[in-house]
Amino acid sequence: MTRIAYLHGFNSGPESIKGQVLARAIAALPARARPDYFLPRLPHRPSEAIGVVDRWARNGGREELTFVGSSLGGFYATHLAQAHGAKAVLVNPAVHAERILAPYLGTQHNASTGETYEFTPGHLAELATLKVERITQPGRYLLLSQTGDELGDWRDGTALYAGAWQFIQGGGDHAYHGFAALVPEILRFAGMQRLAVGAACSWAPAP
């Protein structure tokens, strides 16, 4: 059975636009072939966020397990894909999350969940511990990056995911403009070849 988890970014939640776009696309598939879709509200502590998704992954079959993550969610998806030998789709991933999020130390308010909390050096230390320095089996990864990402350098992604499937698009922004058009390809990559028709683009493994 195909299983897909969508992991939202920093100070976001299950209401995120990309998570909901993917949810609607999956809900529109025939019920008999619909994948198990997990769209959790991730705790602000990195170790706890990983724990929530790790428990879900371990409580079901591991066939065709795919983590889709945006920004910080992409950072988490990489760690989890390595841990579970699973696939991962990374959407403008925060490759160096501990560096990108350092300016946000202090009081944070998550508008999606209404939660106010302290983002501390301990959070950054946890991120550093979870960081993947080198991926294995690059064919299990699909990188979706836009060069207009204002929070991270897209070239960090092409370097970390060298040899993986990569689609690098000029312009755009960190939120990833035009995400909905790529959903058929994401579902195809996750193992739903017969259902995810109408490809919006094509790509190849990076050399």
Contacts in CASP RR format, 6 or more apart in sequence:
PFRMAT RR
TARGET T0000
AUTHOR 0000-0000-0000
METHOD contacts of the structure
MODEL  1
MTRIAYLHGFNSGPESIKGQVLARAIAALPARARPDYFLPRLPHRPSEAI
GVVDRWARNGGREELTFVGSSLGGFYATHLAQAHGAKAVLVNPAVHAERI
LAPYLGTQHNASTGETYEFTPGHLAELATLKVERITQPGRYLLLSQTGDE
LGDWRDGTALYAGAWQFIQGGGDHAYHGFAALVPEILRFAGMQRLAVGAA
CSWAPAP
1 35 0 8 1.000
1 36 0 8 1.000
1 61 0 8 1.000
1 63 0 8 1.000
1 64 0 8 1.000
2 35 0 8 1.000
2 36 0 8 1.000
2 63 0 8 1.000
2 64 0 8 1.000
2 66 0 8 1.000
2 190 0 8 1.000
2 191 0 8 1.000
2 192 0 8 1.000
3 35 0 8 1.000
3 36 0 8 1.000
3 38 0 8 1.000
3 57 0 8 1.000
3 60 0 8 1.000
3 61 0 8 1.000
3 63 0 8 1.000
3 64 0 8 1.000
3 65 0 8 1.000
3 66 0 8 1.000
4 22 0 8 1.000
4 26 0 8 1.000
4 35 0 8 1.000
4 36 0 8 1.000
4 37 0 8 1.000
4 38 0 8 1.000
4 66 0 8 1.000
4 67 0 8 1.000
4 68 0 8 1.000
4 190 0 8 1.000
5 37 0 8 1.000
5 38 0 8 1.000
5 39 0 8 1.000
5 40 0 8 1.000
5 53 0 8 1.000
5 56 0 8 1.000
5 57 0 8 1.000
5 66 0 8 1.000
5 67 0 8 1.000
5 68 0 8 1.000
5 77 0 8 1.000
5 80 0 8 1.000
6 16 0 8 1.000
6 18 0 8 1.000
6 19 0 8 1.000
6 22 0 8 1.000
6 23 0 8 1.000
6 37 0 8 1.000
6 38 0 8 1.000
6 39 0 8 1.000
6 68 0 8 1.000
6 69 0 8 1.000
7 40 0 8 1.000
7 42 0 8 1.000
7 49 0 8 1.000
7 53 0 8 1.000
7 67 0 8 1.000
7 68 0 8 1.000
7 69 0 8 1.000
7 70 0 8 1.000
7 72 0 8 1.000
7 73 0 8 1.000
7 74 0 8 1.000
7 76 0 8 1.000
7 77 0 8 1.000
7 80 0 8 1.000
8 14 0 8 1.000
8 16 0 8 1.000
8 18 0 8 1.000
8 19 0 8 1.000
8 42 0 8 1.000
8 69 0 8 1.000
8 70 0 8 1.000
8 72 0 8 1.000
8 73 0 8 1.000
8 112 0 8 1.000
9 16 0 8 1.000
9 42 0 8 1.000
9 69 0 8 1.000
9 70 0 8 1.000
9 71 0 8 1.000
9 72 0 8 1.000
9 73 0 8 1.000
9 74 0 8 1.000
9 94 0 8 1.000
10 71 0 8 1.000
10 72 0 8 1.000
10 94 0 8 1.000
10 101 0 8 1.000
10 104 0 8 1.000
11 108 0 8 1.000
11 109 0 8 1.000
11 110 0 8 1.000
11 111 0 8 1.000
11 112 0 8 1.000
12 70 0 8 1.000
12 71 0 8 1.000
12 110 0 8 1.000
12 112 0 8 1.000
13 41 0 8 1.000
13 42 0 8 1.000
13 110 0 8 1.000
13 112 0 8 1.000
13 113 0 8 1.000
14 20 0 8 1.000
14 39 0 8 1.000
14 40 0 8 1.000
14 41 0 8 1.000
14 112 0 8 1.000
15 112 0 8 1.000
16 70 0 8 1.000
16 112 0 8 1.000
17 175 0 8 1.000
17 179 0 8 1.000
18 70 0 8 1.000
18 91 0 8 1.000
18 176 0 8 1.000
18 179 0 8 1.000
19 39 0 8 1.000
21 179 0 8 1.000
21 180 0 8 1.000
21 183 0 8 1.000
22 37 0 8 1.000
22 39 0 8 1.000
22 68 0 8 1.000
22 183 0 8 1.000
22 186 0 8 1.000
23 37 0 8 1.000
23 39 0 8 1.000
25 183 0 8 1.000
25 184 0 8 1.000
25 187 0 8 1.000
26 34 0 8 1.000
26 35 0 8 1.000
26 37 0 8 1.000
26 187 0 8 1.000
27 34 0 8 1.000
29 35 0 8 1.000
29 192 0 8 1.000
29 195 0 8 1.000
30 195 0 8 1.000
33 192 0 8 1.000
33 194 0 8 1.000
33 195 0 8 1.000
35 64 0 8 1.000
35 190 0 8 1.000
35 192 0 8 1.000
36 60 0 8 1.000
38 53 0 8 1.000
38 56 0 8 1.000
40 52 0 8 1.000
40 53 0 8 1.000
40 56 0 8 1.000
41 113 0 8 1.000
42 49 0 8 1.000
42 52 0 8 1.000
42 53 0 8 1.000
42 73 0 8 1.000
42 76 0 8 1.000
43 49 0 8 1.000
43 52 0 8 1.000
44 108 0 8 1.000
44 110 0 8 1.000
44 115 0 8 1.000
44 117 0 8 1.000
44 119 0 8 1.000
44 123 0 8 1.000
45 123 0 8 1.000
45 126 0 8 1.000
46 76 0 8 1.000
46 123 0 8 1.000
46 126 0 8 1.000
46 127 0 8 1.000
46 130 0 8 1.000
47 126 0 8 1.000
47 129 0 8 1.000
47 130 0 8 1.000
49 76 0 8 1.000
50 76 0 8 1.000
50 79 0 8 1.000
50 80 0 8 1.000
50 130 0 8 1.000
53 67 0 8 1.000
53 76 0 8 1.000
53 80 0 8 1.000
54 80 0 8 1.000
54 83 0 8 1.000
54 84 0 8 1.000
57 65 0 8 1.000
57 80 0 8 1.000
57 84 0 8 1.000
57 86 0 8 1.000
62 84 0 8 1.000
62 86 0 8 1.000
64 87 0 8 1.000
64 190 0 8 1.000
64 191 0 8 1.000
65 84 0 8 1.000
65 85 0 8 1.000
65 86 0 8 1.000
65 87 0 8 1.000
66 86 0 8 1.000
66 87 0 8 1.000
66 88 0 8 1.000
66 89 0 8 1.000
66 189 0 8 1.000
66 190 0 8 1.000
66 191 0 8 1.000
67 74 0 8 1.000
67 76 0 8 1.000
67 77 0 8 1.000
67 80 0 8 1.000
67 81 0 8 1.000
67 86 0 8 1.000
67 87 0 8 1.000
67 88 0 8 1.000
67 89 0 8 1.000
68 77 0 8 1.000
68 88 0 8 1.000
68 89 0 8 1.000
68 91 0 8 1.000
68 186 0 8 1.000
68 190 0 8 1.000
69 76 0 8 1.000
69 77 0 8 1.000
69 88 0 8 1.000
69 89 0 8 1.000
69 90 0 8 1.000
69 91 0 8 1.000
69 93 0 8 1.000
70 91 0 8 1.000
70 92 0 8 1.000
70 93 0 8 1.000
70 176 0 8 1.000
71 91 0 8 1.000
71 92 0 8 1.000
71 93 0 8 1.000
71 94 0 8 1.000
71 151 0 8 1.000
71 174 0 8 1.000
72 94 0 8 1.000
72 97 0 8 1.000
72 101 0 8 1.000
73 93 0 8 1.000
73 94 0 8 1.000
74 88 0 8 1.000
74 90 0 8 1.000
74 91 0 8 1.000
74 93 0 8 1.000
74 94 0 8 1.000
75 93 0 8 1.000
75 94 0 8 1.000
75 95 0 8 1.000
75 97 0 8 1.000
75 127 0 8 1.000
75 130 0 8 1.000
75 131 0 8 1.000
76 130 0 8 1.000
77 88 0 8 1.000
77 89 0 8 1.000
77 90 0 8 1.000
77 93 0 8 1.000
78 88 0 8 1.000
78 90 0 8 1.000
78 93 0 8 1.000
78 132 0 8 1.000
78 135 0 8 1.000
78 141 0 8 1.000
78 160 0 8 1.000
79 130 0 8 1.000
79 131 0 8 1.000
79 132 0 8 1.000
80 86 0 8 1.000
80 88 0 8 1.000
81 87 0 8 1.000
81 88 0 8 1.000
81 135 0 8 1.000
81 140 0 8 1.000
81 141 0 8 1.000
82 132 0 8 1.000
82 135 0 8 1.000
82 136 0 8 1.000
85 137 0 8 1.000
85 140 0 8 1.000
86 140 0 8 1.000
87 140 0 8 1.000
87 141 0 8 1.000
87 142 0 8 1.000
87 189 0 8 1.000
87 190 0 8 1.000
88 140 0 8 1.000
88 141 0 8 1.000
88 142 0 8 1.000
89 141 0 8 1.000
89 142 0 8 1.000
89 144 0 8 1.000
89 186 0 8 1.000
89 189 0 8 1.000
89 190 0 8 1.000
90 141 0 8 1.000
90 142 0 8 1.000
90 143 0 8 1.000
90 144 0 8 1.000
90 145 0 8 1.000
90 157 0 8 1.000
90 161 0 8 1.000
91 144 0 8 1.000
91 145 0 8 1.000
91 176 0 8 1.000
91 179 0 8 1.000
92 144 0 8 1.000
92 145 0 8 1.000
92 146 0 8 1.000
92 149 0 8 1.000
92 151 0 8 1.000
92 152 0 8 1.000
92 154 0 8 1.000
92 174 0 8 1.000
92 175 0 8 1.000
92 176 0 8 1.000
93 143 0 8 1.000
93 145 0 8 1.000
93 157 0 8 1.000
94 100 0 8 1.000
94 101 0 8 1.000
94 151 0 8 1.000
94 152 0 8 1.000
95 152 0 8 1.000
95 156 0 8 1.000
95 157 0 8 1.000
95 160 0 8 1.000
96 131 0 8 1.000
96 156 0 8 1.000
97 127 0 8 1.000
97 131 0 8 1.000
98 124 0 8 1.000
98 125 0 8 1.000
98 127 0 8 1.000
98 128 0 8 1.000
98 131 0 8 1.000
100 151 0 8 1.000
100 152 0 8 1.000
101 119 0 8 1.000
101 123 0 8 1.000
101 124 0 8 1.000
101 127 0 8 1.000
102 124 0 8 1.000
104 119 0 8 1.000
105 119 0 8 1.000
105 120 0 8 1.000
105 121 0 8 1.000
105 124 0 8 1.000
106 118 0 8 1.000
106 119 0 8 1.000
106 120 0 8 1.000
107 116 0 8 1.000
107 117 0 8 1.000
107 118 0 8 1.000
107 119 0 8 1.000
108 116 0 8 1.000
108 117 0 8 1.000
108 118 0 8 1.000
108 119 0 8 1.000
109 115 0 8 1.000
109 116 0 8 1.000
110 116 0 8 1.000
110 117 0 8 1.000
132 160 0 8 1.000
134 160 0 8 1.000
135 141 0 8 1.000
135 160 0 8 1.000
135 161 0 8 1.000
135 164 0 8 1.000
138 161 0 8 1.000
138 162 0 8 1.000
138 163 0 8 1.000
138 164 0 8 1.000
138 205 0 8 1.000
139 163 0 8 1.000
139 164 0 8 1.000
139 165 0 8 1.000
139 205 0 8 1.000
140 164 0 8 1.000
141 161 0 8 1.000
141 164 0 8 1.000
141 165 0 8 1.000
142 164 0 8 1.000
142 165 0 8 1.000
142 166 0 8 1.000
142 167 0 8 1.000
142 185 0 8 1.000
142 186 0 8 1.000
142 189 0 8 1.000
143 157 0 8 1.000
143 158 0 8 1.000
143 161 0 8 1.000
143 164 0 8 1.000
143 165 0 8 1.000
143 166 0 8 1.000
143 167 0 8 1.000
143 168 0 8 1.000
144 167 0 8 1.000
144 169 0 8 1.000
144 176 0 8 1.000
144 182 0 8 1.000
145 154 0 8 1.000
145 157 0 8 1.000
145 158 0 8 1.000
145 166 0 8 1.000
145 167 0 8 1.000
145 168 0 8 1.000
145 169 0 8 1.000
146 154 0 8 1.000
146 168 0 8 1.000
146 169 0 8 1.000
146 170 0 8 1.000
146 171 0 8 1.000
146 172 0 8 1.000
146 173 0 8 1.000
146 176 0 8 1.000
146 177 0 8 1.000
147 154 0 8 1.000
147 168 0 8 1.000
147 169 0 8 1.000
147 170 0 8 1.000
147 171 0 8 1.000
147 172 0 8 1.000
148 154 0 8 1.000
148 170 0 8 1.000
148 171 0 8 1.000
148 172 0 8 1.000
148 173 0 8 1.000
148 174 0 8 1.000
149 172 0 8 1.000
149 173 0 8 1.000
149 174 0 8 1.000
150 173 0 8 1.000
150 174 0 8 1.000
151 174 0 8 1.000
152 174 0 8 1.000
154 168 0 8 1.000
158 166 0 8 1.000
158 168 0 8 1.000
158 206 0 8 1.000
161 206 0 8 1.000
162 206 0 8 1.000
163 205 0 8 1.000
163 206 0 8 1.000
163 207 0 8 1.000
164 205 0 8 1.000
164 206 0 8 1.000
165 189 0 8 1.000
165 203 0 8 1.000
165 204 0 8 1.000
165 205 0 8 1.000
165 206 0 8 1.000
166 203 0 8 1.000
166 205 0 8 1.000
166 206 0 8 1.000
167 182 0 8 1.000
167 185 0 8 1.000
167 201 0 8 1.000
167 203 0 8 1.000
171 177 0 8 1.000
181 200 0 8 1.000
181 201 0 8 1.000
182 200 0 8 1.000
182 201 0 8 1.000
183 196 0 8 1.000
184 196 0 8 1.000
184 197 0 8 1.000
184 198 0 8 1.000
184 199 0 8 1.000
184 200 0 8 1.000
185 196 0 8 1.000
185 199 0 8 1.000
185 200 0 8 1.000
185 201 0 8 1.000
186 196 0 8 1.000
187 195 0 8 1.000
187 196 0 8 1.000
188 196 0 8 1.000
188 199 0 8 1.000
END
